[in-house]
Amino acid sequence: MDSDDDLYCEYSDEVLFSDNEDGPEVEEDDGGDVDSRRRINYTTLTEESIRQLQDKDISEVCGLLSVSRGLACTLLRHYNWRPDSVSEKWFADEEKVRESVGLLPPGKSESEPLNPSRRCKICLEKIKGGKETLSSACGHHFCGDCWKNYVTFSINDGPGCLSLCCPEPGCKALVGPDMMDLLASEEEKEKYNRYLLRSYVELHGAIKWCPGPGCDRAVQIESGECKNYDVTCDCSYVFCWNCTEDMHRPVDCETVEKSLQHFRAFATLCIPDGFKTIV
């Protein structure tokens, strides 16, 4: 290799792959590893590293707003797991933010003081002295057994439990992680936390799950690079980060989607019913 120009020409395809327009200025490691040039704009994440990022964001919001981890989770989910958006909206109008996510102002309760002789509105049994009652942030009390059944059914029903509200008709107070930790079994907590982890990736905007068969990793791309961009997961699966289809550069994602729609429409017309599951 006789010159810097020869070096640039040899690696020009790799620079295109990483979407870096300043080819010669891309950093290399000490060994001049070509792979470090290809992957400079994105990172492959394991479930554990995703959880660490999630915990970091939760802790950041807890510190900024002086709120519990459960409330921090609720706020982050509402604002697509972006701590900067949470703090900006919170300090601009805390009351409006609380209302938008079903959280009442501190110290406020919509319910009447607990009367030990009244009935649980779910099971209709009398709440006698000594019988445990629980409420979400709104103060609507129900017996402990009904709360537990309500939470258990919701978690086993799927990720919709992340948006679970108080069982009182018309009440928008969210049932957050704090209540889940209190009422759910260990197995149910594991399910709930997995739903929470998946929501972190699916709402984040800069992280996407690898679509490779059996892969549980995700790819995080640098801010501002969210476009037609081929990435290689640690499982060796190569895909377009923008649309998560197989790599298709230089064809744009819209064209690929139209082609797939035409193919599926054609397959529906031409392939016998017994074989249509392949498309």
C-alpha positions as CSV (number, residue, x, y, z in Angstrom):
1,M,0.0,0.0,0.0
2,D,1.8,3.2,-1.3
3,S,-0.3,6.1,-0.1
4,D,-3.1,7.4,2.0
5,D,-5.3,7.5,-1.1
6,D,-4.8,3.8,-1.6
7,L,-5.8,3.2,2.1
8,Y,-9.1,5.2,1.5
9,C,-9.9,3.3,-1.7
10,E,-9.4,0.0,-0.1
11,Y,-11.8,0.7,2.8
12,S,-14.3,2.9,0.9
13,D,-17.0,0.2,0.9
14,E,-16.7,-0.2,4.7
15,V,-17.1,3.6,5.2
16,L,-20.2,3.6,3.1
17,F,-21.6,0.7,5.2
18,S,-21.2,2.7,8.4
19,D,-22.8,5.9,6.9
20,N,-19.7,7.9,7.8
21,E,-19.2,10.6,5.2
22,D,-15.8,11.7,6.5
23,G,-14.0,8.5,5.4
24,P,-10.4,9.2,6.3
25,E,-11.4,10.6,9.7
26,V,-13.1,7.4,11.0
27,E,-11.3,6.2,14.1
28,E,-9.6,2.8,14.1
29,D,-8.4,0.7,17.0
30,D,-4.7,0.2,17.5
31,G,-4.7,-2.9,15.2
32,G,-6.5,-1.0,12.4
33,D,-9.4,-3.4,12.7
34,V,-11.8,-2.9,9.8
35,D,-14.8,-4.1,11.8
36,S,-14.4,-1.2,14.2
37,R,-14.9,1.1,11.2
38,R,-18.0,-0.7,10.1
39,R,-19.7,-0.6,13.5
40,I,-18.7,2.8,14.8
41,N,-22.3,4.2,14.7
42,Y,-24.2,1.4,16.5
43,T,-23.9,-1.1,19.4
44,T,-25.3,-4.5,20.0
45,L,-27.0,-4.9,23.4
46,T,-27.7,-8.0,25.5
47,E,-30.7,-8.1,27.7
48,E,-28.5,-7.4,30.7
49,S,-27.0,-4.3,29.1
50,I,-30.5,-3.1,28.1
51,R,-31.6,-3.6,31.7
52,Q,-28.6,-1.5,32.9
53,L,-29.5,1.3,30.5
54,Q,-33.1,1.2,31.8
55,D,-32.0,1.2,35.4
56,K,-29.7,4.2,34.7
57,D,-32.6,6.2,33.2
58,I,-34.9,5.3,36.1
59,S,-32.3,6.4,38.6
60,E,-31.8,9.6,36.7
61,V,-35.5,10.5,36.9
62,C,-35.7,9.5,40.5
63,G,-32.9,11.9,41.3
64,L,-34.1,14.8,39.2
65,L,-37.7,14.7,40.4
66,S,-37.3,13.2,43.8
67,V,-39.9,10.5,43.1
68,S,-40.1,6.7,43.7
69,R,-38.8,4.2,41.2
70,G,-42.4,3.1,40.4
71,L,-43.4,6.6,39.6
72,A,-40.3,7.2,37.6
73,C,-41.1,4.1,35.5
74,T,-44.6,5.3,34.9
75,L,-43.4,8.7,33.7
76,L,-40.6,7.3,31.5
77,R,-43.0,4.9,29.8
78,H,-45.4,7.7,29.0
79,Y,-42.5,9.8,27.5
80,N,-41.0,6.9,25.5
81,W,-38.2,6.3,28.1
82,R,-36.6,9.7,27.5
83,P,-35.5,11.2,30.8
84,D,-34.9,14.6,29.2
85,S,-38.6,14.8,28.0
86,V,-39.8,13.7,31.5
87,S,-37.9,16.4,33.3
88,E,-38.8,19.1,30.8
89,K,-42.5,18.4,31.0
90,W,-42.5,17.8,34.7
91,F,-40.9,21.1,35.6
92,A,-43.0,23.0,33.0
93,D,-46.3,21.8,34.5
94,E,-46.2,19.0,37.1
95,E,-50.0,18.9,37.6
96,K,-50.6,18.5,33.9
97,V,-48.1,15.6,33.7
98,R,-49.6,13.9,36.6
99,E,-53.1,14.1,35.1
100,S,-51.9,12.8,31.7
101,V,-50.5,9.6,33.2
102,G,-53.3,9.1,35.8
103,L,-51.4,10.3,38.9
104,L,-53.1,12.4,41.4
105,P,-51.4,15.4,43.0
106,P,-49.5,14.6,46.2
107,G,-51.8,14.1,49.2
108,K,-55.0,14.1,47.2
109,S,-57.5,11.3,47.4
110,E,-60.7,10.8,45.4
111,S,-62.2,8.4,47.9
112,E,-64.0,8.9,51.2
113,P,-62.2,7.9,54.4
114,L,-62.1,4.1,54.8
115,N,-65.2,2.8,56.6
116,P,-64.4,-0.6,58.1
117,S,-68.1,-1.7,57.8
118,R,-68.5,-1.1,54.1
119,R,-68.2,-3.7,51.3
120,C,-65.5,-4.2,48.8
121,K,-66.8,-3.0,45.4
122,I,-65.4,-6.0,43.6
123,C,-66.3,-9.1,45.7
124,L,-69.1,-7.2,47.6
125,E,-67.9,-8.8,50.9
126,K,-67.9,-6.6,54.0
127,I,-64.5,-5.1,54.9
128,K,-64.4,-5.9,58.5
129,G,-61.9,-4.6,61.1
130,G,-58.5,-6.2,60.6
131,K,-59.2,-7.2,57.0
132,E,-56.5,-5.9,54.6
133,T,-57.4,-3.3,52.1
134,L,-55.2,-1.6,49.5
135,S,-55.4,1.3,47.1
136,S,-53.5,2.8,44.3
137,A,-52.4,6.5,44.3
138,C,-56.1,7.5,44.0
139,G,-57.2,6.1,47.4
140,H,-59.9,3.8,46.1
141,H,-59.8,0.8,48.6
142,F,-60.5,-2.8,47.7
143,C,-59.8,-5.9,49.6
144,G,-56.4,-7.5,49.3
145,D,-57.6,-10.7,47.7
146,C,-59.4,-8.7,44.9
147,W,-56.4,-6.6,44.3
148,K,-54.2,-9.7,44.0
149,N,-56.6,-11.4,41.6
150,Y,-56.8,-8.2,39.5
151,V,-53.1,-7.8,39.2
152,T,-52.5,-11.6,38.5
153,F,-55.1,-11.7,35.7
154,S,-53.7,-8.5,34.2
155,I,-50.0,-9.7,34.1
156,N,-51.0,-13.1,32.7
157,D,-53.1,-11.4,30.1
158,G,-50.1,-9.7,28.5
159,P,-48.1,-6.5,28.3
160,G,-51.3,-4.4,28.7
161,C,-50.6,-4.7,32.4
162,L,-48.1,-1.9,32.0
163,S,-51.0,0.5,31.5
164,L,-53.3,-1.0,34.2
165,C,-55.6,1.4,35.9
166,C,-57.4,1.4,39.3
167,P,-60.4,-1.0,39.1
168,E,-62.7,1.8,40.3
169,P,-64.9,2.6,37.2
170,G,-63.8,5.9,35.6
171,C,-60.6,6.1,37.7
172,K,-57.4,6.8,35.6
173,A,-54.9,6.3,38.4
174,L,-52.2,3.9,37.1
175,V,-51.3,0.7,39.0
176,G,-47.5,1.0,38.8
177,P,-44.5,-1.3,39.6
178,D,-44.8,-0.6,43.3
179,M,-48.2,-2.3,43.5
180,M,-47.0,-5.1,41.2
181,D,-44.1,-5.8,43.5
182,L,-46.4,-5.8,46.5
183,L,-49.1,-8.1,45.1
184,A,-47.6,-10.3,42.3
185,S,-45.9,-13.7,42.7
186,E,-42.2,-14.1,41.8
187,E,-43.2,-15.7,38.5
188,E,-45.6,-12.8,37.7
189,K,-43.0,-10.2,38.7
190,E,-40.6,-11.8,36.2
191,K,-43.2,-11.5,33.5
192,Y,-44.0,-7.9,34.4
193,N,-40.3,-6.9,34.4
194,R,-39.8,-8.6,31.0
195,Y,-42.8,-6.6,29.6
196,L,-41.2,-3.5,31.1
197,L,-37.8,-4.3,29.5
198,R,-39.4,-4.9,26.1
199,S,-41.3,-1.6,26.3
200,Y,-37.9,0.1,26.9
201,V,-36.7,-1.1,23.5
202,E,-39.9,-0.8,21.6
203,L,-40.6,2.8,22.8
204,H,-37.1,4.1,23.0
205,G,-36.6,5.2,19.4
206,A,-32.9,4.5,19.1
207,I,-33.0,0.8,20.0
208,K,-34.6,-2.1,18.1
209,W,-34.7,-5.8,18.6
210,C,-32.6,-7.9,16.3
211,P,-35.1,-9.8,14.0
212,G,-32.7,-12.7,13.7
213,P,-34.2,-16.2,14.4
214,G,-33.9,-16.9,18.2
215,C,-31.9,-13.8,18.9
216,D,-32.6,-11.9,22.1
217,R,-30.2,-9.0,21.5
218,A,-31.0,-5.4,20.4
219,V,-29.1,-2.8,18.4
220,Q,-28.7,0.8,19.6
221,I,-27.9,3.3,17.0
222,E,-26.4,6.8,17.5
223,S,-28.8,9.7,17.7
224,G,-29.4,11.3,14.3
225,E,-28.6,8.1,12.4
226,C,-32.1,6.6,12.2
227,K,-32.4,5.9,8.5
228,N,-31.8,3.2,5.9
229,Y,-28.8,1.7,7.6
230,D,-27.5,-1.9,7.5
231,V,-26.3,-3.3,10.8
232,T,-24.8,-6.6,11.9
233,C,-25.9,-8.1,15.2
234,D,-23.6,-10.2,17.3
235,C,-25.6,-13.2,16.2
236,S,-24.3,-12.4,12.7
237,Y,-27.7,-11.5,11.4
238,V,-27.6,-8.5,9.0
239,F,-30.6,-6.3,8.7
240,C,-31.8,-2.7,7.9
241,W,-32.1,-0.9,11.2
242,N,-34.8,1.4,10.0
243,C,-37.4,-1.2,8.8
244,T,-35.8,-4.4,10.3
245,E,-36.1,-6.2,6.9
246,D,-33.1,-8.0,5.4
247,M,-30.3,-5.7,4.3
248,H,-31.4,-3.9,1.1
249,R,-29.1,-0.9,0.5
250,P,-29.0,1.1,-1.7
251,V,-32.8,0.5,-2.2
252,D,-34.8,2.6,0.2
253,C,-37.2,1.1,2.8
254,E,-40.3,2.4,1.1
255,T,-39.5,0.7,-2.1
256,V,-38.8,-2.6,-0.3
257,E,-42.1,-2.4,1.6
258,K,-44.0,-1.8,-1.7
259,S,-42.2,-4.8,-3.3
260,L,-43.1,-7.0,-0.3
261,Q,-46.8,-5.9,-0.5
262,H,-46.9,-6.8,-4.2
263,F,-45.3,-10.1,-3.5
264,R,-47.8,-10.9,-0.7
265,A,-50.7,-9.9,-2.8
266,F,-49.4,-12.1,-5.7
267,A,-48.8,-15.0,-3.3
268,T,-52.3,-14.7,-1.9
269,L,-53.7,-15.1,-5.4
270,C,-51.4,-17.8,-6.8
271,I,-50.3,-20.0,-3.9
272,P,-52.7,-22.8,-2.7
273,D,-54.2,-22.2,0.7
274,G,-52.1,-24.9,2.3
275,F,-48.9,-23.1,1.5
276,K,-49.8,-19.5,2.3
277,T,-48.3,-19.6,5.8
278,I,-44.8,-19.2,4.2
279,V,-45.6,-15.6,3.2
